[in-house]
Amino acid sequence: MVLGVTLLDLVSGQGVTVRYSREGDSRRQYRNRTGFPHGIEKARGAAKGLKLPA
């Protein structure tokens, strides 16, 4: 039983590696990302009308 699960884990791990591997030394580029899902312009001024609890 344990051997079967281990074998399944190894095979699925290799499949994921083949499917999502990158060619050569290509790395992901994050230079154009702000960290704001709707953009920085939408985030600016978003809390203007927010009332803080006393």
ABEGO torsion letter per residue (X at the ends): XAAAAAAAAAAAAAAAAAAABBBEABBBBAAABAGBAAEAAAABGAAAABBBBX
